[in-house]
C-alpha cells in the first residue's frame, strides 16, 4: 500500500473528526440554561400574563364592543400566540447578556466544546419553555370557553409552525444579544422586534383590513405566515393563507407558508451561531 496514500487517508480522517461536532455536552448546556432561565415559577408565568390578558379579557371585550361572533375570540386567542413567542424568546435572549456579564459564559468559551453548542443549548430551553407556555395558554383559553377546531393534521401544522417560529425568533434574540453590549439597550430594541410586527401580522384583524401598502409589507413578515398557519391548524381557517397567497388550494398555500417559516428559522439560527462565535472572539 502506498505510504503517502495511508498518510493522506489518516489526515483526512483526523480532519473529519476535528470538524465533527460532539453533541454530548448539549444536554448539560441545556440543563444549565434551564436552571438559569426558570429558577422560579415567576419566570415562567410573567411572559404569559399579556397573552392571557388578550385572550381572556380583551378578546371578549372586543367581541362585545364590535358585536362579532364567538369565532372572533378564537381568532384573537390564536393571535396572542404571535405575541407570546416573540416576548418569551426575547426574554431568553436577555439572559444571554446577563450570563455574559456576570455568569459563566467566559468559562464555557474556554471549554473544549464547539461554541455553537452554547447557542443550541439555549435554543433547546427557549423552545421547551415556550412549548409549556403555549400549552398553558391553550388550556386557559379552552377553560374560558374559547373553541378550537383541530384535527390531528391541524395539530401537526400548529406544532410544526410554533416550533419553527420559536427557533427563528430565538435566533433573532441571540443575534441581538451578541451585538448589544448592555441590557438597557437590548430592552429598548425589544418592542420593535417583538411587538410592532404583531400589530401588522393579522393578530387582531385580517391583513386585508390594512392599507394596501401595509398589507403587502405584512405578507413578507414571517409572523404573518406563522399566524395564518396556526389558525389553519387550530381553527381550520384558511382565510389568512388566502390573504397572503391568493391561491385556491389551502394545502398548497399552507405548505408555502411553512417553507417561509422554516427558511426564517434556519437562516436566523445559522446567523446567530456565527454572530455569537464572532462576538466571543473579540
Beta strands, then each sheet from edge to edge (+ up, - down):
end
